[in-house]
Amino acid sequence: MADALDRLGIPYTWHKLVPFVGDLTPPPAIKDPNTVVMFGSYTLWRYPQVNDLKPGVFKIRPFVHEKPWHPFLLNGVDALFLTLREVPEQLPDDGQSWFLRPVEDSKEEPGKVRISSEIIDLANKILALEEHEIPKGSLRHDTELMFTKPVRILKEWRL
């Protein structure tokens, strides 16, 4: 993206993001709050919302929905996609282990392996709540979830 902006002569700045908070250091100097586009992680999404910046954050569709990425994904090629609302009816309660994570990289639920009965129980507990009772940043009735067969990982690097 930086290369494209350089070629087009469009100015941009780099900032460190405070994890989970969304503050930027150094704070950006913004001349016009209606001409700001940000690109980055889920935590960054809060900054333009809090500061009323427009158009806001440039989001990439989740990689699991982009076929060219499929050969390179650890999970996602033969995934089952359900909203939390669909889980009790459509996820078989057969004792199978699933790697579960929200499709959006929203951290509403950390990616982890769970047994189908635990997942269904979790879904039922959340669905018993009214939408307005669910804290912001938590799983919601319409959260899209991805279910895949667990993969054994010996080491992990995040870049």
Backbone as a printed PyTorch tensor [residue, N CA C, xyz], in Angstrom:
tensor([[[  0.8240,  -1.1860,   0.0000],
         [  0.0000,   0.0000,   0.0000],
         [  0.8750,   1.2590,   0.0000]],

        [[  1.9340,   1.2520,   0.8190],
         [  2.8280,   2.4210,   0.8720],
         [  3.4490,   2.6950,  -0.4950]],

        [[  3.8310,   1.6330,  -1.2120],
         [  4.4070,   1.8160,  -2.5480],
         [  3.4130,   2.5000,  -3.4850]],

        [[  2.1550,   2.0760,  -3.4240],
         [  1.1330,   2.6780,  -4.2840],
         [  0.9220,   4.1440,  -3.9230]],

        [[  0.8800,   4.4490,  -2.6290],
         [  0.7030,   5.8440,  -2.2080],
         [  1.8910,   6.6970,  -2.6320]],

        [[  3.1030,   6.1380,  -2.5200],
         [  4.3000,   6.8680,  -2.9690],
         [  4.2100,   7.1870,  -4.4600]],

        [[  3.8430,   6.1730,  -5.2700],
         [  3.7490,   6.3760,  -6.7210],
         [  2.7200,   7.4410,  -7.0770]],

        [[  1.6560,   7.5160,  -6.2890],
         [  0.5870,   8.4790,  -6.5570],
         [  0.8300,   9.8320,  -5.8980]],

        [[  1.8990,   9.9280,  -5.1170],
         [  2.1950,  11.1920,  -4.4460],
         [  1.2120,  11.5340,  -3.3360]],

        [[  0.6220,  10.5090,  -2.7370],
         [ -0.3580,  10.7180,  -1.6660],
         [  0.3680,  10.6040,  -0.3220]],

        [[  0.2970,  11.6350,   0.5240],
         [  1.0060,  11.5910,   1.8050],
         [  0.3640,  10.6030,   2.7900]],

        [[  1.1920,  10.0310,   3.6340],
         [  0.7310,   9.1230,   4.6880],
         [  1.7350,   9.1870,   5.8280]],

        [[  1.3430,   8.6570,   6.9730],
         [  2.2400,   8.6200,   8.1290],
         [  2.1770,   7.2430,   8.7700]],

        [[  3.2360,   6.9150,   9.5190],
         [  3.3230,   5.6380,  10.2320],
         [  3.2160,   5.9180,  11.7250]],

        [[  2.4970,   5.0510,  12.4530],
         [  2.3160,   5.2320,  13.8930],
         [  2.3330,   3.8810,  14.5790]],

        [[  2.7930,   3.8670,  15.8290],
         [  2.6910,   2.6570,  16.6390],
         [  1.3010,   2.6420,  17.2580]],

        [[  0.7320,   1.4570,  17.3310],
         [ -0.6090,   1.2780,  17.8590],
         [ -0.5170,   0.6500,  19.2440]],

        [[ -1.1830,   1.2400,  20.2160],
         [ -1.2160,   0.6740,  21.5670],
         [ -2.1930,  -0.4980,  21.5320]],

        [[ -1.7000,  -1.7410,  21.7700],
         [ -2.5610,  -2.9220,  21.6650],
         [ -3.7930,  -2.8360,  22.5600]],

        [[ -4.9150,  -3.2860,  22.0280],
         [ -6.2090,  -3.3960,  22.6980],
         [ -6.8430,  -2.0490,  23.0580]],

        [[ -6.0690,  -0.9560,  23.0320],
         [ -6.5920,   0.3640,  23.3720],
         [ -6.9270,   1.1400,  22.1130]],

        [[ -6.0280,   1.0920,  21.1280],
         [ -6.2680,   1.7650,  19.8690],
         [ -5.6820,   3.1570,  19.7740]],

        [[ -4.8990,   3.5900,  20.7680],
         [ -4.2390,   4.8970,  20.6860],
         [ -3.0400,   4.8110,  19.7470]],

        [[ -2.7030,   5.9360,  19.1060],
         [ -1.5840,   5.9890,  18.1790],
         [ -0.4700,   6.8610,  18.7440]],

        [[  0.7740,   6.3910,  18.5840],
         [  1.9320,   7.2040,  18.9600],
         [  2.8920,   7.2410,  17.7820]],

        [[  3.3320,   8.4250,  17.4100],
         [  2.8400,   9.7040,  17.9120],
         [  1.4320,   9.9540,  17.4080]],

        [[  0.6710,  10.8160,  18.0960],
         [ -0.6700,  11.1190,  17.5930],
         [ -0.5900,  11.7370,  16.1970]],

        [[ -1.4760,  11.3500,  15.2940],
         [ -1.4160,  11.9050,  13.9440],
         [ -1.8710,  13.3670,  13.9110]],

        [[ -1.2430,  14.1320,  13.0280],
         [ -1.6790,  15.5070,  12.7790],
         [ -2.6980,  15.4390,  11.6530]],

        [[ -3.9540,  15.6740,  11.9490],
         [ -5.0330,  15.5250,  10.9730],
         [ -5.5860,  16.8970,  10.6270]],

        [[ -5.4120,  17.2910,   9.3600],
         [ -5.9020,  18.5920,   8.9000],
         [ -7.4060,  18.5590,   8.6570]],

        [[ -7.8840,  17.5010,   8.0080],
         [ -9.3050,  17.4040,   7.6820],
         [ -9.8060,  16.0220,   8.1060]],

        [[-10.6310,  15.9250,   9.1570],
         [-11.1000,  14.6210,   9.6390],
         [-12.0010,  13.8770,   8.6510]],

        [[-12.3660,  14.5390,   7.5620],
         [-13.2080,  13.8830,   6.5610],
         [-12.3980,  13.3010,   5.4100]],

        [[-11.0640,  13.3210,   5.5230],
         [-10.2180,  12.7610,   4.4610],
         [ -9.1890,  11.7880,   5.0260]],

        [[ -9.6010,  10.9890,   6.0020],
         [ -8.6810,  10.0610,   6.6560],
         [ -9.0640,   8.6210,   6.3470]],

        [[ -8.0920,   7.8740,   5.8380],
         [ -8.2550,   6.4400,   5.6320],
         [ -7.1620,   5.7610,   6.4380]],

        [[ -7.5420,   4.7850,   7.2410],
         [ -6.5750,   4.0370,   8.0440],
         [ -6.6000,   2.5870,   7.5900]],

        [[ -5.4610,   1.9300,   7.7100],
         [ -5.3200,   0.5500,   7.2800],
         [ -4.5430,  -0.1870,   8.3580]],

        [[ -5.0960,  -1.2540,   8.8940],
         [ -4.3610,  -1.9820,   9.9140],
         [ -5.2270,  -2.9710,  10.6650]],

        [[ -4.8040,  -3.2780,  11.8700],
         [ -5.3830,  -4.3370,  12.6810],
         [ -6.7350,  -3.9490,  13.2740]],

        [[ -7.3690,  -4.9370,  13.8790],
         [ -8.6700,  -4.7490,  14.5110],
         [ -8.6160,  -3.6450,  15.5690]],

        [[ -7.5620,  -3.5930,  16.3530],
         [ -7.4440,  -2.5750,  17.3950],
         [ -7.4840,  -1.1770,  16.7910]],

        [[ -6.9250,  -1.0140,  15.6080],
         [ -6.8910,   0.2890,  14.9520],
         [ -8.2880,   0.7750,  14.5670]],

        [[ -9.2160,  -0.1410,  14.3760],
         [-10.5470,   0.2280,  13.9300],
         [-11.2200,   1.1880,  14.9020]],

        [[-10.8600,   1.1400,  16.1660],
         [-11.4900,   2.0000,  17.1760],
         [-11.1110,   3.4680,  16.9910]],

        [[ -9.8900,   3.7190,  16.5690],
         [ -9.3840,   5.0950,  16.4990],
         [-10.2570,   6.0070,  15.6340]],

        [[-10.5760,   5.6270,  14.3960],
         [-11.4210,   6.5260,  13.5950],
         [-12.8450,   6.6560,  14.1480]],

        [[-13.3460,   5.6200,  14.8030],
         [-14.6850,   5.7050,  15.3840],
         [-14.6980,   6.7150,  16.5310]],

        [[-13.7340,   6.6030,  17.4230],
         [-13.6560,   7.4940,  18.5860],
         [-13.4080,   8.9330,  18.1640]],

        [[-12.6060,   9.1190,  17.1130],
         [-12.2210,  10.4590,  16.6740],
         [-13.0350,  10.9820,  15.4940]],

        [[-14.1080,  10.2690,  15.1390],
         [-15.0130,  10.6710,  14.0590],
         [-14.2670,  11.0100,  12.7720]],

        [[-13.3980,  10.0800,  12.3390],
         [-12.6260,  10.2540,  11.1080],
         [-13.3380,   9.5410,   9.9670]],

        [[-13.3370,  10.1560,   8.8010],
         [-14.0420,   9.6120,   7.6510],
         [-13.1090,   9.5450,   6.4370]],

        [[-13.1810,   8.5940,   5.5620],
         [-14.1020,   7.4780,   5.6090],
         [-13.7790,   6.4440,   6.6740]],

        [[-12.5940,   6.4870,   7.2830],
         [-12.3060,   5.5940,   8.4070],
         [-11.2820,   4.5360,   8.0670]],

        [[-11.6040,   3.3050,   8.4060],
         [-10.6530,   2.2060,   8.2480],
         [-10.9160,   1.4470,   6.9570]],

        [[ -9.8300,   1.1360,   6.2520],
         [ -9.8850,   0.2760,   5.0730],
         [ -9.7680,  -1.1540,   5.5810]],

        [[-10.8220,  -1.9470,   5.4010],
         [-10.8340,  -3.3270,   5.9010],
         [-10.7180,  -4.2920,   4.7310]],

        [[ -9.9260,  -5.3080,   4.9240],
         [ -9.8200,  -6.3850,   3.9430],
         [-10.8090,  -7.4710,   4.3570]],

        [[-11.5160,  -8.0070,   3.3910],
         [-12.4130,  -9.1150,   3.6770],
         [-11.6070, -10.2440,   4.3170]],

        [[-12.1720, -10.9850,   5.2470],
         [-11.4080, -12.0860,   5.8610],
         [-10.8210, -13.0330,   4.8080]],

        [[ -9.5690, -13.4220,   5.0260],
         [ -8.8530, -14.2730,   4.0750],
         [ -9.5890, -15.5660,   3.7700]],

        [[-10.3590, -16.0800,   4.7310],
         [-11.0520, -17.3490,   4.4930],
         [-12.1100, -17.2290,   3.4110]],

        [[-12.4920, -16.0150,   3.0460],
         [-13.4580, -15.8170,   1.9670],
         [-12.7860, -15.5100,   0.6330]],

        [[-11.4750, -15.5260,   0.5940],
         [-10.7240, -15.2360,  -0.6320],
         [-10.0560, -16.5200,  -1.1230]],

        [[-10.5790, -17.0970,  -2.1850],
         [-10.0740, -18.3860,  -2.6790],
         [ -8.5700, -18.4120,  -2.9740]],

        [[ -7.9700, -17.3290,  -3.5180],
         [ -6.5240, -17.3930,  -3.7770],
         [ -5.6790, -17.6570,  -2.5250]],

        [[ -6.2010, -17.3350,  -1.3360],
         [ -5.4490, -17.5600,  -0.0960],
         [ -5.5710, -18.9980,   0.4040]],

        [[ -6.5950, -19.7270,  -0.0230],
         [ -6.8820, -21.0350,   0.5610],
         [ -5.6940, -21.9960,   0.6290]],

        [[ -4.8510, -22.1120,  -0.4150],
         [ -3.7310, -23.0500,  -0.3000],
         [ -2.7290, -22.6800,   0.7970]],

        [[ -2.7760, -21.4410,   1.2830],
         [ -1.7960, -20.9730,   2.2520],
         [ -2.3420, -20.8830,   3.6710]],

        [[ -3.6150, -21.2430,   3.8740],
         [ -4.2300, -21.1320,   5.1860],
         [ -4.0590, -22.4110,   5.9810]],

        [[ -3.7470, -22.2680,   7.2480],
         [ -3.6810, -23.4180,   8.1400],
         [ -5.0910, -23.9550,   8.3740]],

        [[ -6.0330, -23.0520,   8.5880],
         [ -7.4450, -23.3960,   8.7690],
         [ -8.2460, -22.6060,   7.7510]],

        [[ -9.3110, -23.1800,   7.2710],
         [-10.2000, -22.4050,   6.4240],
         [-10.5660, -23.0180,   5.1000]],

        [[ -9.7850, -23.9810,   4.6150],
         [-10.0640, -24.5370,   3.2920],
         [-11.4010, -25.2800,   3.2950]],

        [[-11.5830, -26.2030,   4.2150],
         [-12.8320, -26.9700,   4.3030],
         [-13.6010, -26.5720,   5.5490]],

        [[-13.7170, -25.2910,   5.7770],
         [-14.3430, -24.7900,   6.9860],
         [-15.8620, -24.8190,   6.8950]],

        [[-16.4640, -24.8840,   8.0590],
         [-17.9000, -24.7340,   8.2140],
         [-18.1230, -23.3290,   8.7640]],

        [[-18.9960, -22.5540,   8.1440],
         [-19.2810, -21.1920,   8.5700],
         [-20.7170, -21.1150,   9.0760]],

        [[-20.8750, -20.6790,  10.3240],
         [-22.1930, -20.5130,  10.9240],
         [-22.2050, -19.2410,  11.7550]],

        [[-23.3470, -18.5810,  11.8170],
         [-23.4770, -17.5080,  12.8050],
         [-23.7310, -18.1800,  14.1490]],

        [[-23.4940, -17.4540,  15.2070],
         [-23.7320, -18.0010,  16.5410],
         [-25.1830, -18.4630,  16.6640]],

        [[-26.0920, -17.7180,  16.0500],
         [-27.5250, -18.0420,  16.0810],
         [-27.7990, -19.4140,  15.4500]],

        [[-26.9980, -19.8040,  14.4450],
         [-27.2150, -21.0670,  13.7270],
         [-26.6030, -22.2820,  14.4320]],

        [[-25.6980, -22.0370,  15.3760],
         [-24.9350, -23.1320,  15.9890],
         [-25.8120, -24.2040,  16.6320]],

        [[-26.7690, -23.8660,  17.5190],
         [-27.5290, -24.9470,  18.1790],
         [-28.2740, -25.8550,  17.2140]],

        [[-28.7330, -25.3180,  16.0970],
         [-29.5120, -26.1120,  15.1380],
         [-28.6360, -26.8430,  14.1200]],

        [[-27.4860, -26.2500,  13.7600],
         [-26.7390, -26.7830,  12.6290],
         [-25.4060, -27.4470,  12.9790]],

        [[-24.8890, -27.2330,  14.1830],
         [-23.6360, -27.9030,  14.5530],
         [-23.9910, -29.2190,  15.2300]],

        [[-23.5800, -30.3500,  14.6580],
         [-23.9320, -31.6440,  15.2610],
         [-23.3200, -31.7830,  16.6590]],

        [[-24.1350, -32.2220,  17.6140],
         [-23.6650, -32.4590,  18.9860],
         [-23.1800, -33.9040,  19.0660]],

        [[-22.0200, -34.1380,  18.4380],
         [-21.5110, -35.5040,  18.2950],
         [-20.1730, -35.7390,  18.9860]],

        [[-19.7480, -34.7850,  19.8280],
         [-18.4840, -34.9460,  20.5430],
         [-17.2510, -34.6190,  19.7290]],

        [[-17.4390, -34.1480,  18.5020],
         [-16.2910, -33.8090,  17.6530],
         [-15.5910, -32.5630,  18.1850]],

        [[-14.2760, -32.5530,  18.0540],
         [-13.4920, -31.3600,  18.3860],
         [-13.4180, -30.4570,  17.1720]],

        [[-13.5710, -29.1630,  17.4130],
         [-13.5070, -28.1550,  16.3630],
         [-12.5540, -27.0470,  16.7730]],

        [[-11.7920, -26.5390,  15.8000],
         [-11.0880, -25.2820,  16.0200],
         [-12.1020, -24.2070,  15.6710]],

        [[-12.3670, -23.3140,  16.6110],
         [-13.4020, -22.2960,  16.4740],
         [-12.7750, -20.9190,  16.5700]],

        [[-13.1830, -20.0230,  15.6730],
         [-12.7540, -18.6220,  15.7550],
         [-13.7590, -17.7570,  15.0140]],

        [[-13.9090, -16.4850,  15.4330],
         [-14.7430, -15.5710,  14.6450],
         [-14.0950, -15.3390,  13.2760]],

        [[-14.8960, -15.2070,  12.2330],
         [-14.3680, -14.9720,  10.8930],
         [-13.6590, -13.6230,  10.8420]],

        [[-14.3140, -12.5820,  11.3720],
         [-13.6440, -11.2880,  11.4690],
         [-12.5830, -11.4310,  12.5550]],

        [[-11.4730, -10.7770,  12.3790],
         [-10.4120, -10.8770,  13.3810],
         [-10.7330,  -9.9200,  14.5220]],

        [[-11.8410, -10.1980,  15.1960],
         [-12.3900,  -9.2450,  16.1450],
         [-12.0640,  -9.5600,  17.5970]],

        [[-11.4850, -10.6970,  17.8620],
         [-11.0940, -11.0980,  19.2140],
         [-12.2910, -11.2590,  20.1530]],

        [[-13.4940, -11.4060,  19.5870],
         [-14.6680, -11.6370,  20.4290],
         [-14.5330, -12.9460,  21.1840]],

        [[-13.8380, -13.8670,  20.5770],
         [-13.5850, -15.1800,  21.1690],
         [-12.2310, -15.6240,  20.6310]],

        [[-11.3030, -15.9690,  21.5190],
         [-10.0020, -16.4090,  21.0080],
         [-10.1370, -17.7350,  20.2560]],

        [[ -9.3680, -17.8730,  19.1870],
         [ -9.3710, -19.1240,  18.4480],
         [ -8.8660, -20.2410,  19.3300]],

        [[ -9.6550, -21.3040,  19.4500],
         [ -9.2300, -22.4520,  20.2670],
         [-10.0360, -23.6820,  19.9030]],

        [[ -9.5670, -24.8220,  20.3650],
         [-10.2420, -26.0890,  20.1030],
         [-11.2550, -26.3380,  21.2250]],

        [[-12.4660, -26.6720,  20.8090],
         [-13.5430, -27.0010,  21.7480],
         [-14.3350, -28.1900,  21.2100]],

        [[-14.9690, -28.9010,  22.1120],
         [-15.8570, -30.0090,  21.7410],
         [-17.2120, -29.4240,  21.3620]],

        [[-17.9040, -30.0670,  20.4230],
         [-19.1670, -29.5390,  19.9000],
         [-20.1700, -29.2180,  21.0080]],

        [[-20.2750, -30.0540,  22.0330],
         [-21.2400, -29.7820,  23.1090],
         [-20.8900, -28.4930,  23.8590]],

        [[-19.6000, -28.1910,  24.0380],
         [-19.1900, -26.9420,  24.6850],
         [-19.5630, -25.7350,  23.8240]],

        [[-19.3920, -25.8780,  22.5190],
         [-19.7060, -24.7830,  21.5910],
         [-21.2080, -24.5090,  21.5990]],

        [[-22.0000, -25.5630,  21.5680],
         [-23.4550, -25.4110,  21.5730],
         [-23.9130, -24.7890,  22.8910]],

        [[-23.3240, -25.2180,  23.9980],
         [-23.6520, -24.6440,  25.3110],
         [-23.3130, -23.1460,  25.3430]],

        [[-22.1330, -22.7890,  24.8340],
         [-21.7290, -21.3840,  24.7750],
         [-22.7360, -20.5800,  23.9480]],

        [[-23.1070, -21.1040,  22.7860],
         [-24.0580, -20.4140,  21.9190],
         [-25.4000, -20.2260,  22.6230]],

        [[-25.8910, -21.2700,  23.2690],
         [-27.1860, -21.1720,  23.9590],
         [-27.1560, -20.1350,  25.0810]],

        [[-26.0480, -20.0430,  25.8010],
         [-25.9320, -19.0500,  26.8780],
         [-26.0000, -17.6320,  26.3130]],

        [[-25.3310, -17.4070,  25.1960],
         [-25.3320, -16.0710,  24.5900],
         [-26.6880, -15.7750,  23.9660]],

        [[-27.2850, -16.7610,  23.3120],
         [-28.5830, -16.5560,  22.6780],
         [-29.6990, -16.3280,  23.6900]],

        [[-29.4970, -16.7500,  24.9400],
         [-30.4840, -16.5060,  25.9920],
         [-30.5110, -15.0320,  26.3960]],

        [[-29.4780, -14.2790,  26.0260],
         [-29.4130, -12.8550,  26.3300],
         [-30.0570, -12.0450,  25.2150]],

        [[-30.6400, -10.9200,  25.5830],
         [-31.1010,  -9.9630,  24.5780],
         [-29.8740,  -9.2740,  24.0130]],

        [[-29.9370,  -8.8420,  22.7610],
         [-28.7850,  -8.1920,  22.1110],
         [-28.2510,  -7.0300,  22.9440]],

        [[-29.1380,  -6.2170,  23.5430],
         [-28.6910,  -5.0530,  24.3170],
         [-28.0040,  -5.4450,  25.6220]],

        [[-28.1420,  -6.7000,  26.0570],
         [-27.4990,  -7.1730,  27.2900],
         [-26.0610,  -7.6540,  27.0530]],

        [[-25.6870,  -7.8120,  25.7930],
         [-24.3670,  -8.3560,  25.4660],
         [-23.3520,  -7.2140,  25.4440]],

        [[-22.2730,  -7.3350,  26.2330],
         [-21.2600,  -6.2660,  26.2460],
         [-20.6080,  -6.0910,  24.8770]],

        [[-20.2530,  -4.8540,  24.5770],
         [-19.5610,  -4.5510,  23.3200],
         [-18.2520,  -5.3450,  23.2880]],

        [[-17.9210,  -5.8940,  22.1350],
         [-16.6920,  -6.6730,  21.9860],
         [-16.8680,  -8.1460,  22.3200]],

        [[-18.1090,  -8.5620,  22.6330],
         [-18.3880,  -9.9690,  22.9450],
         [-19.0720, -10.6320,  21.7610]],

        [[-19.1170, -11.9560,  21.7880],
         [-19.8490, -12.6840,  20.7590],
         [-21.2960, -12.2090,  20.7530]],

        [[-21.8450, -12.0810,  19.5630],
         [-23.2280, -11.6280,  19.4110],
         [-24.0050, -12.6810,  18.6220]],

        [[-25.2940, -12.5530,  18.5820],
         [-26.1430, -13.5190,  17.8810],
         [-25.7560, -13.6610,  16.4170]],

        [[-25.3280, -12.5690,  15.7930],
         [-25.0140, -12.6090,  14.3560],
         [-23.5170, -12.7440,  14.0560]],

        [[-22.6840, -13.0090,  15.0730],
         [-21.2530, -13.1920,  14.8370],
         [-21.0360, -14.4190,  13.9550]],

        [[-20.3080, -14.2330,  12.8370],
         [-19.9990, -15.3590,  11.9590],
         [-18.7860, -16.0890,  12.5140]],

        [[-18.9260, -17.3860,  12.6630],
         [-17.8640, -18.2290,  13.2180],
         [-17.3790, -19.2100,  12.1600]],

        [[-16.1100, -19.5720,  12.2700],
         [-15.5090, -20.5490,  11.3800],
         [-15.1420, -21.7760,  12.2030]],

        [[-15.5220, -22.9510,  11.7260],
         [-15.2230, -24.2190,  12.3930],
         [-14.3870, -25.0700,  11.4480]],

        [[-13.2300, -25.5350,  11.9320],
         [-12.3810, -26.4160,  11.1320],
         [-11.8700, -27.5520,  11.9990]],

        [[-11.3540, -28.5730,  11.3310],
         [-10.7280, -29.6700,  12.0810],
         [ -9.4530, -29.1420,  12.7240]],

        [[ -9.2080, -29.4980,  13.9720],
         [ -7.9870, -29.0200,  14.6400],
         [ -6.7280, -29.5000,  13.9270]],

        [[ -5.7150, -28.6510,  13.9300],
         [ -4.4150, -28.9580,  13.3490],
         [ -3.3890, -28.8670,  14.4740]],

        [[ -2.5400, -29.8680,  14.5740],
         [ -1.5000, -29.8450,  15.6090],
         [ -0.3970, -28.8720,  15.1850]],

        [[ -0.0810, -27.9280,  16.0710],
         [  0.9330, -26.9210,  15.8000],
         [  2.0710, -27.1060,  16.7980]],

        [[  3.2970, -27.2460,  16.2960],
         [  4.4440, -27.4000,  17.1820],
         [  5.0210, -26.0530,  17.5980]],

        [[  5.0430, -25.0950,  16.6690],
         [  5.5460, -23.7380,  16.9510],
         [  4.7310, -22.7470,  16.1530]],

        [[  4.6860, -21.5210,  16.6550],
         [  3.9360, -20.4730,  15.9610],
         [  4.7410, -19.1920,  15.9860]],

        [[  4.7680, -18.5020,  14.8500],
         [  5.3820, -17.1720,  14.7550],
         [  4.3250, -16.2380,  14.2370]],

        [[  4.2890, -15.0330,  14.7890],
         [  3.3460, -14.0180,  14.2910],
         [  4.1700, -12.8170,  13.8380]],

        [[  3.9270, -12.4060,  12.6200],
         [  4.6560, -11.2830,  12.0440],
         [  3.6850, -10.1740,  11.6800]]])
